[in-house]
Amino acid sequence: MSETDPHIHVERKVPAAGPTTRNLISSMLGRVPDAPSVVVTGCGVRAPYAMTSPHPESVTCLACREHAHREYLRFAEQIERLGRGPMPGVNLTADQVAAAVARLRDIAKKFAG
């Protein structure tokens, strides 16, 4: 980890990283997980959590932007594939799956732009 790195990165595990996931965990378990102080980023460096963002407009590291773009597209393809067949225990309509896929692809597009 470099103290002189001025870039804002994304966590390697996008889109599962960030406050949305922590909020989901806390609502399910009733406990709030701590945010890590240092994370591995999409470009492979270890950076302070405070120097990462899930928002495309904030990320300045080009390698991290490319990583996030690929990961969001990959995740959208997974959701689309899983949404084609019956998902036991999941009560989502085809329209809800399509909306989620469209949202993920939109986020991917923002990271590419």
N, CA, C and O atoms as a MOPAC input file, in Angstrom:
PM7 MOZYME 1SCF
protein

 N      0.84800 1    -1.16900 1     0.00000 1
 C      0.00000 1     0.00000 1     0.00000 1
 C      0.89100 1     1.22800 1     0.00000 1
 O      1.80800 1     1.34200 1     0.81300 1
 N      0.62100 1     2.12400 1    -0.89500 1
 C      1.42600 1     3.33600 1    -1.00300 1
 C      0.67000 1     4.51600 1    -0.40500 1
 O     -0.49500 1     4.74700 1    -0.72900 1
 N      1.32500 1     5.24200 1     0.44800 1
 C      0.70600 1     6.41300 1     1.06800 1
 C      0.57300 1     7.56200 1     0.07700 1
 O     -0.15800 1     8.51700 1     0.33700 1
 N      1.27500 1     7.48400 1    -1.06400 1
 C      1.24300 1     8.57900 1    -2.02400 1
 C      0.29000 1     8.32600 1    -3.18800 1
 O      0.21100 1     9.15000 1    -4.09900 1
 N     -0.42800 1     7.21900 1    -3.18200 1
 C     -1.36800 1     6.90100 1    -4.25600 1
 C     -2.57800 1     7.83100 1    -4.15900 1
 O     -3.35100 1     7.73500 1    -3.20600 1
 N     -2.75200 1     8.73300 1    -5.13400 1
 C     -3.85000 1     9.68700 1    -5.04800 1
 C     -5.16600 1     9.15800 1    -5.61600 1
 O     -6.19000 1     9.83800 1    -5.53900 1
 N     -5.14700 1     7.96000 1    -6.18200 1
 C     -6.32700 1     7.45500 1    -6.89200 1
 C     -7.39200 1     6.88800 1    -5.96400 1
 O     -7.10900 1     6.38800 1    -4.87500 1
 N     -8.63100 1     6.98900 1    -6.44200 1
 C     -9.76000 1     6.32700 1    -5.79100 1
 C     -9.97100 1     5.02000 1    -6.54600 1
 O    -10.05600 1     5.00700 1    -7.77400 1
 N    -10.05300 1     3.93100 1    -5.80600 1
 C    -10.13600 1     2.58300 1    -6.37400 1
 C    -11.50500 1     1.97500 1    -6.11800 1
 O    -12.35800 1     2.58500 1    -5.47200 1
 N    -11.70700 1     0.76200 1    -6.63400 1
 C    -12.86800 1    -0.06200 1    -6.27600 1
 C    -12.34000 1    -1.31500 1    -5.59600 1
 O    -11.22400 1    -1.75700 1    -5.86800 1
 N    -13.14200 1    -1.87700 1    -4.72000 1
 C    -12.76900 1    -3.14600 1    -4.10700 1
 C    -12.79600 1    -4.23100 1    -5.17200 1
 O    -13.57600 1    -4.16500 1    -6.12200 1
 N    -11.94200 1    -5.22500 1    -5.00600 1
 C    -11.86200 1    -6.31000 1    -5.97800 1
 C    -13.18200 1    -7.04700 1    -6.11100 1
 O    -13.54600 1    -7.46500 1    -7.21100 1
 N    -13.90300 1    -7.21300 1    -5.01700 1
 C    -15.13500 1    -8.00300 1    -5.01800 1
 C    -16.36300 1    -7.15900 1    -5.34200 1
 O    -17.32700 1    -7.14900 1    -4.57700 1
 N    -16.33500 1    -6.46700 1    -6.44600 1
 C    -17.52600 1    -5.73200 1    -6.87600 1
 C    -18.44600 1    -6.72500 1    -7.56200 1
 O    -17.91700 1    -7.67200 1    -8.14400 1
 N    -19.73700 1    -6.61000 1    -7.55500 1
 C    -20.55700 1    -5.60900 1    -6.87900 1
 C    -20.94300 1    -5.98600 1    -5.45600 1
 O    -21.82300 1    -5.35000 1    -4.87500 1
 N    -20.30800 1    -7.00300 1    -4.87900 1
 C    -20.66600 1    -7.43400 1    -3.52400 1
 C    -20.01900 1    -6.59100 1    -2.43800 1
 O    -20.23600 1    -6.85000 1    -1.25400 1
 N    -19.24100 1    -5.60100 1    -2.80600 1
 C    -18.55500 1    -4.77000 1    -1.80700 1
 C    -19.38900 1    -3.54800 1    -1.47500 1
 O    -20.29600 1    -3.16900 1    -2.21700 1
 N    -19.06900 1    -2.95400 1    -0.36700 1
 C    -19.64800 1    -1.66300 1    -0.04700 1
 C    -20.75200 1    -1.68900 1     0.98100 1
 O    -21.09100 1    -2.73300 1     1.53800 1
 N    -21.30100 1    -0.52000 1     1.22000 1
 C    -22.28000 1    -0.36700 1     2.29400 1
 C    -23.59400 1    -1.10500 1     2.04100 1
 O    -24.25200 1    -1.51700 1     2.99600 1
 N    -23.98700 1    -1.27900 1     0.79400 1
 C    -25.24000 1    -1.97100 1     0.51100 1
 C    -25.18800 1    -3.40300 1     1.01900 1
 O    -26.14900 1    -3.89600 1     1.61000 1
 N    -24.06200 1    -4.06800 1     0.78700 1
 C    -23.90700 1    -5.44300 1     1.26300 1
 C    -23.88600 1    -5.48000 1     2.78000 1
 O    -24.52600 1    -6.34100 1     3.38200 1
 N    -23.15800 1    -4.55900 1     3.41200 1
 C    -23.12600 1    -4.51900 1     4.88000 1
 C    -24.51200 1    -4.25300 1     5.45000 1
 O    -24.87100 1    -4.83200 1     6.47500 1
 N    -25.29700 1    -3.39600 1     4.81300 1
 C    -26.66100 1    -3.12900 1     5.27500 1
 C    -27.53200 1    -4.37300 1     5.16200 1
 O    -28.34300 1    -4.64900 1     6.04600 1
 N    -27.36700 1    -5.12100 1     4.08100 1
 C    -28.12400 1    -6.35800 1     3.90000 1
 C    -27.77300 1    -7.36500 1     4.99700 1
 O    -28.65800 1    -7.98600 1     5.58500 1
 N    -26.48900 1    -7.51900 1     5.26400 1
 C    -26.04300 1    -8.44200 1     6.31000 1
 C    -26.58800 1    -8.01300 1     7.66700 1
 O    -27.05100 1    -8.84600 1     8.44600 1
 N    -26.53500 1    -6.73100 1     7.94700 1
 C    -27.01300 1    -6.26300 1     9.25100 1
 C    -28.52200 1    -6.45600 1     9.38400 1
 O    -29.01000 1    -6.76400 1    10.47200 1
 N    -29.26700 1    -6.27900 1     8.29100 1
 C    -30.71700 1    -6.48300 1     8.38300 1
 C    -31.05900 1    -7.96000 1     8.56000 1
 O    -32.06100 1    -8.29200 1     9.19300 1
 N    -30.23100 1    -8.85200 1     8.00300 1
 C    -30.48300 1   -10.28900 1     8.13100 1
 C    -30.03600 1   -10.82600 1     9.48400 1
 O    -30.72400 1   -11.66400 1    10.06700 1
 N    -28.90900 1   -10.36500 1     9.98900 1
 C    -28.31900 1   -10.92900 1    11.19700 1
 C    -28.48700 1   -10.06800 1    12.44400 1
 O    -28.26000 1   -10.53100 1    13.56100 1
 N    -28.88300 1    -8.82400 1    12.24600 1
 C    -29.02400 1    -7.94000 1    13.38600 1
 C    -27.70100 1    -7.43200 1    13.93200 1
 O    -27.65400 1    -6.85600 1    15.01900 1
 N    -26.63900 1    -7.64300 1    13.19100 1
 C    -25.31000 1    -7.16700 1    13.58600 1
 C    -24.71700 1    -6.39300 1    12.42400 1
 O    -24.96700 1    -6.70700 1    11.26000 1
 N    -23.93800 1    -5.39300 1    12.74700 1
 C    -23.31200 1    -4.57700 1    11.71900 1
 C    -21.83900 1    -4.97500 1    11.60100 1
 O    -21.07200 1    -4.80500 1    12.54800 1
 N    -21.44400 1    -5.50600 1    10.43600 1
 C    -20.02100 1    -5.83800 1    10.27900 1
 C    -19.19700 1    -4.56600 1    10.13100 1
 O    -19.64800 1    -3.58200 1     9.54400 1
 N    -18.00200 1    -4.60000 1    10.66300 1
 C    -17.09900 1    -3.46100 1    10.53500 1
 C    -16.59500 1    -3.34300 1     9.10300 1
 O    -16.36400 1    -4.34600 1     8.42700 1
 N    -16.42900 1    -2.11800 1     8.65600 1
 C    -15.79200 1    -1.89300 1     7.36500 1
 C    -14.29900 1    -2.18700 1     7.53800 1
 O    -13.70500 1    -1.81000 1     8.54800 1
 N    -13.70100 1    -2.85200 1     6.56300 1
 C    -12.27100 1    -3.13900 1     6.68800 1
 C    -11.45800 1    -1.85000 1     6.58400 1
 O    -11.89500 1    -0.88800 1     5.95200 1
 N    -10.29400 1    -1.83000 1     7.19500 1
 C     -9.46700 1    -0.62900 1     7.10100 1
 C     -8.65300 1    -0.61900 1     5.81100 1
 O     -8.37600 1     0.44600 1     5.25900 1
 N     -8.26700 1    -1.80900 1     5.32600 1
 C     -7.50700 1    -1.94100 1     4.07800 1
 C     -8.16400 1    -3.03400 1     3.24400 1
 O     -8.56900 1    -4.06800 1     3.77500 1
 N     -8.27000 1    -2.80100 1     1.93000 1
 C     -8.88300 1    -3.78200 1     1.02800 1
 C     -7.98300 1    -4.00700 1    -0.18200 1
 O     -7.13600 1    -3.17400 1    -0.50700 1
 N     -8.17800 1    -5.13800 1    -0.83800 1
 C     -7.52000 1    -5.38400 1    -2.11800 1
 C     -8.42200 1    -4.77200 1    -3.18100 1
 O     -9.63800 1    -4.96800 1    -3.16000 1
 N     -7.83100 1    -4.03800 1    -4.10100 1
 C     -8.59800 1    -3.30900 1    -5.10700 1
 C     -8.64400 1    -4.07000 1    -6.43200 1
 O     -7.96700 1    -5.08100 1    -6.61700 1
 N     -9.44800 1    -3.56000 1    -7.32800 1
 C     -9.57300 1    -4.16300 1    -8.64900 1
 C     -8.28400 1    -4.17900 1    -9.44000 1
 O     -8.10500 1    -5.02900 1   -10.31200 1
 N     -7.38200 1    -3.25500 1    -9.15100 1
 C     -6.09400 1    -3.20700 1    -9.84900 1
 C     -5.03800 1    -4.03400 1    -9.12400 1
 O     -3.90200 1    -4.13500 1    -9.58800 1
 N     -5.40900 1    -4.63300 1    -7.98000 1
 C     -4.50200 1    -5.52800 1    -7.28100 1
 C     -3.68300 1    -4.92400 1    -6.16200 1
 O     -2.89900 1    -5.63200 1    -5.53100 1
 N     -3.83900 1    -3.64500 1    -5.89800 1
 C     -3.08100 1    -3.04800 1    -4.79300 1
 C     -3.91400 1    -3.11300 1    -3.51700 1
 O     -5.13500 1    -3.25900 1    -3.55800 1
 N     -3.23200 1    -3.00400 1    -2.39800 1
 C     -3.91900 1    -2.88600 1    -1.10300 1
 C     -4.03400 1    -1.39700 1    -0.81700 1
 O     -3.03600 1    -0.67700 1    -0.79700 1
 N     -5.24900 1    -0.95000 1    -0.59700 1
 C     -5.48500 1     0.47800 1    -0.37400 1
 C     -6.39500 1     0.65700 1     0.83900 1
 O     -7.16900 1    -0.23900 1     1.17500 1
 N     -6.30100 1     1.79900 1     1.48600 1
 C     -7.22900 1     2.06900 1     2.58200 1
 C     -8.67200 1     2.04000 1     2.05900 1
 O     -8.96000 1     2.52000 1     0.96300 1
 N     -9.55900 1     1.47300 1     2.85900 1
 C    -10.97500 1     1.41500 1     2.47200 1
 C    -11.50400 1     2.80600 1     2.13200 1
 O    -12.33900 1     2.95800 1     1.23900 1
 N    -11.01800 1     3.81600 1     2.84400 1
 C    -11.45300 1     5.18700 1     2.61100 1
 C    -11.06600 1     5.69900 1     1.22000 1
 O    -11.61200 1     6.70100 1     0.75700 1
 N    -10.13700 1     5.02600 1     0.56000 1
 C     -9.71200 1     5.42800 1    -0.78900 1
 C    -10.38200 1     4.57800 1    -1.86300 1
 O     -9.86900 1     4.46200 1    -2.97500 1
 N    -11.54000 1     3.97800 1    -1.52800 1
 C    -12.31200 1     3.20700 1    -2.49900 1
 C    -13.71700 1     3.79000 1    -2.58700 1
 O    -14.18000 1     4.49400 1    -1.69000 1
 N    -14.37400 1     3.47700 1    -3.69000 1
 C    -15.74600 1     3.93300 1    -3.87200 1
 C    -16.48700 1     2.96400 1    -4.78200 1
 O    -15.89900 1     2.43400 1    -5.72600 1
 N    -17.76300 1     2.72500 1    -4.51500 1
 C    -18.57000 1     1.91900 1    -5.42300 1
 C    -19.21000 1     2.76100 1    -6.53300 1
 O    -19.89200 1     2.23100 1    -7.41000 1
 N    -18.98200 1     4.06800 1    -6.48600 1
 C    -19.61000 1     4.98100 1    -7.44100 1
 C    -18.68300 1     5.26300 1    -8.62300 1
 O    -17.57800 1     5.76900 1    -8.42800 1
 N    -19.11400 1     4.94200 1    -9.84500 1
 C    -18.25600 1     5.11200 1   -11.02500 1
 C    -17.68800 1     6.51700 1   -11.17600 1
 O    -16.54200 1     6.67900 1   -11.59600 1
 N    -18.46800 1     7.52300 1   -10.84100 1
 C    -18.01200 1     8.90700 1   -11.03100 1
 C    -16.88500 1     9.28500 1   -10.07600 1
 O    -16.21200 1    10.29400 1   -10.28600 1
 N    -16.67400 1     8.49600 1    -9.04000 1
 C    -15.62700 1     8.79900 1    -8.06000 1
 C    -14.32600 1     8.04500 1    -8.30200 1
 O    -13.27700 1     8.45400 1    -7.80400 1
 N    -14.37500 1     6.95800 1    -9.05200 1
 C    -13.19800 1     6.09800 1    -9.23100 1
 C    -12.26000 1     6.71400 1   -10.27000 1
 O    -12.65500 1     6.96800 1   -11.40800 1
 N    -11.00300 1     6.95200 1    -9.85400 1
 C    -10.02500 1     7.57800 1   -10.75100 1
 C     -8.96600 1     6.60500 1   -11.24900 1
 O     -8.22400 1     6.94500 1   -12.17100 1
 N     -8.86600 1     5.41900 1   -10.68100 1
 C     -7.89600 1     4.41800 1   -11.13300 1
 C     -8.46200 1     3.72100 1   -12.36600 1
 O     -9.49900 1     3.06100 1   -12.28600 1
 N     -7.78600 1     3.86300 1   -13.50600 1
 C     -8.29700 1     3.29100 1   -14.75600 1
 C     -8.37200 1     1.77000 1   -14.71500 1
 O     -9.32500 1     1.18400 1   -15.22800 1
 N     -7.38000 1     1.12800 1   -14.11300 1
 C     -7.40600 1    -0.34400 1   -14.01800 1
 C     -8.58600 1    -0.80200 1   -13.16200 1
 O     -9.20900 1    -1.81900 1   -13.46700 1
 N     -8.89200 1    -0.08000 1   -12.11400 1
 C    -10.04200 1    -0.41900 1   -11.27500 1
 C    -11.35300 1    -0.19900 1   -12.03000 1
 O    -12.29400 1    -0.98000 1   -11.88800 1
 N    -11.41200 1     0.85500 1   -12.82200 1
 C    -12.62500 1     1.10700 1   -13.61700 1
 C    -12.85200 1    -0.03100 1   -14.59600 1
 O    -13.98000 1    -0.49700 1   -14.75600 1
 N    -11.77500 1    -0.49000 1   -15.26300 1
 C    -11.89600 1    -1.60700 1   -16.20600 1
 C    -12.31900 1    -2.88000 1   -15.48000 1
 O    -13.16200 1    -3.63100 1   -15.97200 1
 N    -11.73600 1    -3.11700 1   -14.31800 1
 C    -12.09600 1    -4.28800 1   -13.51800 1
 C    -13.58500 1    -4.24400 1   -13.14500 1
 O    -14.29700 1    -5.23300 1   -13.31700 1
 N    -14.04600 1    -3.10900 1   -12.64100 1
 C    -15.44300 1    -2.97700 1   -12.24000 1
 C    -16.37200 1    -3.15700 1   -13.43600 1
 O    -17.42100 1    -3.79000 1   -13.31900 1
 N    -15.99200 1    -2.60800 1   -14.57500 1
 C    -16.79100 1    -2.76400 1   -15.79600 1
 C    -16.97800 1    -4.24500 1   -16.12100 1
 O    -18.09600 1    -4.70100 1   -16.35900 1
 N    -15.87100 1    -4.99100 1   -16.12900 1
 C    -15.94600 1    -6.43400 1   -16.42500 1
 C    -16.76200 1    -7.18300 1   -15.37900 1
 O    -17.56700 1    -8.04800 1   -15.72400 1
 N    -16.56100 1    -6.85600 1   -14.10600 1
 C    -17.25300 1    -7.57600 1   -13.03000 1
 C    -18.76100 1    -7.32500 1   -13.05900 1
 O    -19.54300 1    -8.25300 1   -12.85000 1
 N    -19.17400 1    -6.09300 1   -13.31200 1
 C    -20.60600 1    -5.80900 1   -13.38200 1
 C    -21.24900 1    -6.50500 1   -14.57700 1
 O    -22.37200 1    -7.00000 1   -14.47500 1
 N    -20.54500 1    -6.54600 1   -15.71200 1
 C    -21.08200 1    -7.27000 1   -16.86500 1
 C    -21.18200 1    -8.76500 1   -16.57800 1
 O    -22.16400 1    -9.41000 1   -16.94600 1
 N    -20.16100 1    -9.31100 1   -15.92000 1
 C    -20.17000 1   -10.73500 1   -15.58200 1
 C    -21.31900 1   -11.05500 1   -14.62300 1
 O    -22.00800 1   -12.06300 1   -14.78300 1
 N    -21.51700 1   -10.19500 1   -13.63400 1
 C    -22.58700 1   -10.39600 1   -12.67600 1
 C    -23.95300 1   -10.29000 1   -13.35900 1
 O    -24.85700 1   -11.06900 1   -13.05900 1
 N    -24.10600 1    -9.33000 1   -14.27500 1
 C    -25.36100 1    -9.18800 1   -15.01800 1
 C    -25.64800 1   -10.45200 1   -15.83000 1
 O    -26.79000 1   -10.90800 1   -15.88500 1
 N    -24.62400 1   -11.01500 1   -16.45200 1
 C    -24.80900 1   -12.25400 1   -17.22400 1
 C    -25.22200 1   -13.40800 1   -16.32000 1
 O    -26.06600 1   -14.22000 1   -16.69800 1
 N    -24.63300 1   -13.48600 1   -15.13200 1
 C    -25.01300 1   -14.53800 1   -14.18600 1
 C    -26.47200 1   -14.40800 1   -13.77200 1
 O    -27.21000 1   -15.39300 1   -13.76800 1
 N    -26.88500 1   -13.20500 1   -13.42700 1
 C    -28.26800 1   -12.97200 1   -13.00900 1
 C    -29.22100 1   -13.30100 1   -14.15600 1
 O    -30.26200 1   -13.92500 1   -13.95000 1
 N    -28.85900 1   -12.88100 1   -15.34900 1
 C    -29.69800 1   -13.14600 1   -16.51200 1
 C    -29.83800 1   -14.64900 1   -16.74500 1
 O    -30.93300 1   -15.14500 1   -17.01100 1
 N    -28.72200 1   -15.36400 1   -16.64400 1
 C    -28.73000 1   -16.81300 1   -16.84000 1
 C    -29.57000 1   -17.50600 1   -15.76200 1
 O    -30.37700 1   -18.38400 1   -16.06600 1
 N    -29.37400 1   -17.10500 1   -14.50600 1
 C    -30.13700 1   -17.70000 1   -13.41300 1
 C    -31.62200 1   -17.35600 1   -13.50400 1
 O    -32.47100 1   -18.14700 1   -13.09500 1
 N    -31.93100 1   -16.18500 1   -14.03600 1
 C    -33.31600 1   -15.74100 1   -14.13900 1
 C    -34.10700 1   -16.43200 1   -15.22600 1
 O    -35.33200 1   -16.31200 1   -15.26500 1
 N    -33.43900 1   -17.15100 1   -16.10700 1
 C    -34.13900 1   -17.84300 1   -17.19700 1
 C    -34.91800 1   -19.05800 1   -16.70800 1
 O    -35.97700 1   -19.38800 1   -17.24000 1
 N    -34.38600 1   -19.70500 1   -15.70400 1
 C    -35.03500 1   -20.91500 1   -15.21500 1
 C    -35.71000 1   -20.66600 1   -13.88600 1
 O    -35.56900 1   -19.59600 1   -13.29400 1
 N    -36.43800 1   -21.65400 1   -13.42400 1
 C    -37.05900 1   -21.49200 1   -12.10300 1
 C    -35.98700 1   -21.44100 1   -11.01700 1
 O    -35.03400 1   -22.22000 1   -11.02800 1
 N    -36.15800 1   -20.52500 1   -10.09700 1
 C    -35.21800 1   -20.39100 1    -8.98900 1
 C    -35.94600 1   -20.77800 1    -7.70900 1
 O    -36.70300 1   -19.97300 1    -7.16500 1
 N    -35.73100 1   -21.98800 1    -7.22300 1
 C    -36.42300 1   -22.41900 1    -6.01000 1
 C    -36.16800 1   -21.47000 1    -4.84400 1
 O    -35.02600 1   -21.11300 1    -4.55300 1
 N    -37.24000 1   -21.07300 1    -4.18900 1
 C    -37.11800 1   -20.21000 1    -3.02600 1
 C    -36.98000 1   -18.73100 1    -3.34200 1
 O    -36.95300 1   -17.90300 1    -2.43200 1
 N    -36.89300 1   -18.39100 1    -4.62100 1
 C    -36.75900 1   -16.98900 1    -5.01700 1
 C    -38.04400 1   -16.56900 1    -5.70200 1
 O    -38.50300 1   -17.21200 1    -6.64700 1
 N    -38.60400 1   -15.50500 1    -5.22400 1
 C    -39.88900 1   -15.05200 1    -5.72600 1
 C    -39.72000 1   -13.78500 1    -6.56100 1
 O    -40.19400 1   -12.71700 1    -6.17200 1
 N    -39.04600 1   -13.89800 1    -7.70600 1
 C    -38.82700 1   -12.75900 1    -8.59400 1
 C    -39.50600 1   -13.01300 1    -9.93600 1
 O    -39.51300 1   -14.13200 1   -10.44900 1
 N    -40.06500 1   -11.96300 1   -10.47800 1
 C    -40.67400 1   -12.07200 1   -11.80100 1
 C    -39.60900 1   -11.86600 1   -12.87200 1
 O    -38.51400 1   -11.38200 1   -12.58600 1
 N    -39.93200 1   -12.23000 1   -14.08700 1
 C    -39.01100 1   -12.01700 1   -15.20600 1
 C    -38.72500 1   -10.53100 1   -15.37700 1
 O    -37.60800 1   -10.15300 1   -15.73100 1
 N    -39.71800 1    -9.68600 1   -15.13000 1
 C    -39.51800 1    -8.23600 1   -15.24500 1
 C    -38.54200 1    -7.71700 1   -14.18800 1
 O    -37.73000 1    -6.83600 1   -14.47000 1
 N    -38.62100 1    -8.25800 1   -12.98000 1
 C    -37.69900 1    -7.84400 1   -11.92100 1
 C    -36.27100 1    -8.27200 1   -12.23800 1
 O    -35.32800 1    -7.52000 1   -11.99400 1
 N    -36.11100 1    -9.46700 1   -12.77700 1
 C    -34.78300 1    -9.94800 1   -13.16700 1
 C    -34.23800 1    -9.06800 1   -14.28800 1
 O    -33.07500 1    -8.66500 1   -14.25700 1
 N    -35.08300 1    -8.77200 1   -15.28100 1
 C    -34.65500 1    -7.93100 1   -16.40000 1
 C    -34.25500 1    -6.53700 1   -15.92500 1
 O    -33.29300 1    -5.95900 1   -16.43100 1
 N    -34.98700 1    -6.00100 1   -14.96300 1
 C    -34.65400 1    -4.67200 1   -14.42600 1
 C    -33.31200 1    -4.71000 1   -13.69100 1
 O    -32.50700 1    -3.78700 1   -13.82100 1
 N    -33.07400 1    -5.76100 1   -12.93000 1
 C    -31.80200 1    -5.88900 1   -12.20900 1
 C    -30.63900 1    -6.01000 1   -13.18900 1
 O    -29.59100 1    -5.39300 1   -12.99300 1
 N    -30.82100 1    -6.79400 1   -14.23200 1
 C    -29.78100 1    -6.97600 1   -15.25200 1
 C    -29.50500 1    -5.64700 1   -15.95500 1
 O    -28.34900 1    -5.29100 1   -16.18400 1
 N    -30.55400 1    -4.92600 1   -16.29200 1
 C    -30.38800 1    -3.62800 1   -16.95800 1
 C    -29.64400 1    -2.64900 1   -16.05700 1
 O    -28.79400 1    -1.89300 1   -16.52600 1
 N    -29.96400 1    -2.66200 1   -14.76100 1
 C    -29.28400 1    -1.76100 1   -13.81400 1
 C    -27.80200 1    -2.09900 1   -13.70600 1
 O    -26.96000 1    -1.20100 1   -13.69500 1
 N    -27.47800 1    -3.39000 1   -13.62700 1
 C    -26.07600 1    -3.80400 1   -13.54800 1
 C    -25.31500 1    -3.42100 1   -14.81500 1
 O    -24.17100 1    -2.97100 1   -14.74100 1
 N    -25.93400 1    -3.59600 1   -15.95600 1
 C    -25.27500 1    -3.21500 1   -17.21600 1
 C    -25.10000 1    -1.70600 1   -17.31500 1
 O    -24.11400 1    -1.22600 1   -17.87500 1
 N    -26.04900 1    -0.96800 1   -16.77500 1
 C    -25.92800 1     0.49500 1   -16.76000 1
 C    -24.74200 1     0.92500 1   -15.89400 1
 O    -23.98300 1     1.81600 1   -16.27300 1
 N    -24.58900 1     0.29100 1   -14.73300 1
 C    -23.44700 1     0.60100 1   -13.87000 1
 C    -22.13600 1     0.24700 1   -14.58200 1
 O    -21.16900 1     1.00700 1   -14.52600 1
 N    -22.11100 1    -0.91800 1   -15.25500 1
 C    -20.91500 1    -1.32000 1   -16.00800 1
 C    -20.56800 1    -0.28000 1   -17.06000 1
 O    -19.40100 1     0.06700 1   -17.24200 1
 N    -21.57500 1     0.21000 1   -17.74200 1
 C    -21.37800 1     1.22800 1   -18.78600 1
 C    -20.79000 1     2.51000 1   -18.19600 1
 O    -19.94700 1     3.15300 1   -18.82200 1
 N    -21.23200 1     2.88000 1   -16.99900 1
 C    -20.70200 1     4.08300 1   -16.34800 1
 C    -19.22800 1     3.91000 1   -15.98000 1
 O    -18.45800 1     4.86700 1   -16.05100 1
 N    -18.83000 1     2.69800 1   -15.58600 1
 C    -17.42500 1     2.45800 1   -15.28700 1
 C    -16.58000 1     2.49700 1   -16.56600 1
 O    -15.40800 1     2.87200 1   -16.52300 1
 N    -17.16900 1     2.11400 1   -17.69700 1
 C    -16.43200 1     2.11800 1   -18.97100 1
 C    -16.31200 1     3.52000 1   -19.53400 1
 O    -15.35500 1     3.81500 1   -20.25000 1
 N    -17.25400 1     4.38300 1   -19.23000 1
 C    -17.28800 1     5.71500 1   -19.80600 1
 C    -16.42300 1     6.64400 1   -19.11000 1
 O    -16.34600 1     7.81400 1   -19.48400 1

